């Protein structure tokens, strides 16, 4: 079999830059099954299958928990999953901030926590029509433009999330959040209860879980950039290296050194978002 790997990245319309993290178009014809460990990244991913291949999704260490997915949404996650396909896949991937995914999908994001759901189940005929339009377009850029138009209409229809929620989310992503949920709520001008309720609906995670996931993202960036465990542990706010190791294993299913070993596995390690560490290729 000939091996062909085509991938195109796209940026959203500037009016969506704070809400859409990026687009990817992929068309793969590989000579083997591919398996990737996908870590929690604090985003909601939509995948449109444009006619080739089916993805199987499972969890590390749970051999009997595999499910097949065609076009689907992957909700906010607190633990890693394994994605596997037979080498042939063609589609579009859209990565959204959780709060904008709440607007796009029209569901309480807590319902999608640690789940993937077929998009036609969530959106019905509206999704099927969009998928048909995407399949008919000749180029990746044309598909990105169509998705832009669709998302801009949804955003204009609103409503926008509360500014306090977005401020709290930015603090977590940047690593500037206070160390307790109560202090974070006070920082943005809410009660702890209000913060928890808004996170459940618009982020899909508790504030504590969201803090763990966003800290993992910072940890992965440092480790894959070559920083020692000791420095990474201190910079990312862990008590010590043992604490980092426990948290890392709980969220990814493997130890830091094992993950870095997988990142060195021969093959293409194309992370889903520029500047993020989202996955590792498994042997």
C-alpha positions in Angstrom: 0.0 0.0 0.0 1.2 3.5 -0.8 1.6 5.8 2.2 0.1 9.2 2.0 -0.2 11.8 4.7 -1.9 15.1 4.0 -2.8 17.5 6.7 -3.8 21.2 6.5 -4.2 23.5 9.4 -6.6 26.5 9.4 -7.2 29.5 11.6 -10.7 30.7 12.4 -12.1 34.0 11.4 -10.7 36.8 13.6 -14.2 37.2 15.2 -13.9 33.6 16.4 -10.2 33.8 17.6 -11.1 33.7 21.3 -13.6 30.8 20.9 -12.2 28.5 18.2 -8.7 27.0 18.8 -8.1 25.8 15.3 -9.1 23.6 12.4 -7.3 20.6 10.8 -8.1 18.8 7.6 -6.6 15.4 7.3 -6.4 12.7 4.6 -4.4 9.7 5.6 -3.6 6.5 3.8 -1.1 4.5 5.9 0.3 1.0 5.7 -0.6 0.1 9.2 -3.0 0.6 12.1 -2.3 3.8 13.9 -2.9 4.2 17.7 -2.5 7.5 19.5 -2.7 8.4 23.2 -4.8 11.6 23.4 -4.4 13.5 26.6 -7.0 15.9 28.2 -6.4 19.4 26.9 -9.3 21.6 28.1 -11.0 21.7 24.7 -14.0 20.1 22.9 -13.2 18.5 19.6 -15.6 18.0 16.7 -14.6 15.5 14.0 -16.4 15.4 10.7 -15.8 12.1 8.8 -15.8 12.8 5.1 -16.2 9.3 3.9 -13.1 7.3 4.8 -12.4 5.2 7.8 -13.9 4.8 11.3 -12.2 5.7 14.5 -12.2 3.4 17.5 -11.8 5.1 20.9 -10.8 3.4 24.2 -9.2 4.1 27.5 -5.7 3.1 28.6 -5.9 -0.2 30.5 -9.5 -0.9 29.7 -9.4 -3.4 26.8 -13.1 -4.0 26.8 -14.2 -0.4 26.6 -13.7 0.4 22.9 -16.4 2.1 20.9 -16.6 3.1 17.2 -17.1 6.7 16.1 -18.0 8.3 12.8 -18.6 12.0 13.0 -18.5 12.9 16.7 -17.9 15.4 19.5 -15.4 14.6 22.2 -16.5 16.3 25.4 -14.3 17.8 28.1 -12.0 15.1 29.5 -10.4 14.3 32.8 -8.4 11.4 31.5 -6.6 10.2 28.4 -8.2 8.1 25.6 -6.6 6.0 22.8 -7.7 6.6 19.3 -7.2 3.9 16.7 -7.9 3.6 13.0 -6.9 1.2 10.3 -4.7 3.7 8.5 -7.3 5.3 6.2 -9.1 8.5 7.5 -10.4 11.6 5.8 -12.1 14.5 7.6 -12.1 17.8 9.4 -11.3 18.5 13.0 -12.6 21.6 14.9 -11.2 22.4 18.3 -13.4 24.7 20.4 -13.1 26.3 23.8 -15.5 24.5 26.2 -17.6 27.6 26.7 -18.1 28.1 23.0 -18.8 24.4 22.5 -21.8 24.9 24.9 -23.2 27.4 22.4 -22.4 25.3 19.3 -23.8 22.0 20.6 -26.6 23.4 22.7 -26.2 21.0 25.6 -25.1 21.3 29.2 -21.4 20.4 28.8 -21.4 18.3 32.0 -23.4 15.7 30.0 -20.4 15.3 27.6 -17.8 15.0 30.3 -15.4 12.0 29.4 -17.7 11.0 26.6 -17.8 11.1 22.8 -21.2 11.5 21.1 -22.1 11.2 17.4 -22.8 14.6 16.0 -26.0 13.6 14.3 -27.4 12.6 17.7 -26.6 16.0 19.1 -27.5 18.2 16.1 -29.7 16.1 13.9 -30.5 17.3 10.4 -28.6 20.5 10.9 -25.4 18.5 11.3 -26.1 16.2 8.4 -26.7 19.1 6.1 -23.4 20.8 7.1 -21.5 17.5 6.6 -22.9 17.0 3.1 -21.8 20.6 2.2 -18.3 20.0 3.6 -18.0 16.8 1.5 -18.9 18.6 -1.7 -16.3 21.4 -1.4 -13.0 21.0 -3.3 -10.4 22.3 -0.9 -9.7 22.4 2.8 -9.7 26.1 2.9 -13.2 26.2 1.4 -14.3 23.8 4.2 -12.7 26.0 6.9 -14.6 29.1 5.4 -17.9 27.2 5.5 -17.3 26.2 9.1 -16.4 29.8 10.0 -19.7 31.0 8.5 -21.7 28.4 10.5 -19.9 29.2 13.8 -20.3 32.9 13.3 -24.0 32.5 12.9 -24.2 30.5 16.0 -22.2 33.0 18.0 -24.3 35.9 16.8 -27.4 34.1 18.0 -25.7 33.8 21.5 -25.8 34.0 24.3 -22.2 34.7 25.3 -21.0 33.2 28.6 -20.6 35.4 31.6 -17.4 37.5 31.7 -16.6 36.0 35.1 -16.5 32.5 33.6 -14.2 33.5 30.8 -11.9 35.4 33.2 -11.7 32.3 35.5 -10.9 30.1 32.4 -8.2 32.4 31.2 -6.6 32.4 34.7 -6.5 28.5 34.6 -5.0 28.4 31.1 -2.3 30.9 32.0 -1.5 29.3 35.3 -2.3 32.6 37.2 -5.3 31.2 39.1 -5.3 31.2 42.9 -4.7 27.9 44.5 -8.2 27.3 45.8 -11.6 27.3 44.2 -12.9 29.8 46.7 -10.1 32.2 46.0 -10.6 31.9 42.2 -14.3 32.6 42.7 -13.4 35.7 44.8 -10.9 36.8 42.1 -13.6 37.0 39.4 -16.3 38.4 41.7 -18.5 35.3 42.1 -19.5 33.0 45.0 -17.9 29.6 45.0 -21.3 28.1 44.3 -21.8 30.3 41.2 -18.4 29.4 39.9 -19.1 25.7 40.3 -22.5 25.9 38.6 -21.2 27.9 35.6 -18.2 25.6 35.2 -20.5 22.5 35.2 -22.7 23.9 32.4 -20.2 25.9 30.2 -16.9 24.1 30.8 -18.1 20.6 31.6 -15.6 20.2 34.5 -15.5 21.2 38.1 -13.1 24.1 38.7 -10.8 21.7 40.5 -10.8 19.2 37.5 -10.3 22.1 35.1 -7.3 23.3 37.1 -5.8 19.8 36.9 -6.3 19.5 33.2 -4.9 23.0 32.4 -1.9 22.3 34.7 -1.3 19.1 32.8 -1.1 21.1 29.6 1.6 23.4 31.1 3.4 20.3 32.4 3.5 18.6 29.0 4.8 21.8 27.3 7.7 22.0 29.8 8.6 18.3 29.7 8.5 17.9 25.9 10.7 21.1 25.7 13.3 19.3 27.7 12.9 20.8 31.2 13.8 18.4 34.1 11.1 16.9 36.2 12.3 18.9 39.2 12.0 22.2 37.4 8.7 21.3 35.9 7.3 20.2 39.2 8.2 23.6 40.9 7.1 25.8 38.0 3.7 24.0 37.6 2.8 24.1 41.3 3.2 20.5 42.3 4.3 19.7 45.9 7.2 17.6 44.6 8.1 15.2 41.8 6.1 12.4 43.4 3.0 14.6 43.3 3.6 15.4 39.6 4.1 11.7 38.8 0.8 10.7 40.5 -1.2 13.5 38.8 0.4 12.7 35.4 -0.5 9.0 35.7 -4.0 9.7 36.8 -4.7 12.0 33.8 -2.8 10.2 31.1 -2.6 6.6 32.2 1.2 6.6 32.1 4.3 8.0 33.8 6.0 11.2 32.4 9.0 9.2 31.2 6.8 6.7 29.5 4.9 9.4 27.7 8.1 11.1 26.6 9.3 7.6 25.3 6.1 7.4 23.2 6.8 10.8 21.8 10.1 9.5 20.5 8.4 6.6 18.7 9.2 6.8 15.0 6.3 8.3 13.1 4.5 11.6 12.9 3.7 13.4 16.1 1.4 16.1 14.8 -0.3 17.6 17.8 -3.9 18.8 17.2 -3.1 22.4 18.1 0.0 24.5 17.5 1.8 25.1 20.8 0.0 22.4 22.6 1.1 18.8 23.5 -2.0 16.7 22.8 -0.9 13.2 21.9 1.8 10.5 21.6 2.0 7.9 18.9 1.8 4.4 20.4 3.7 1.4 19.0 
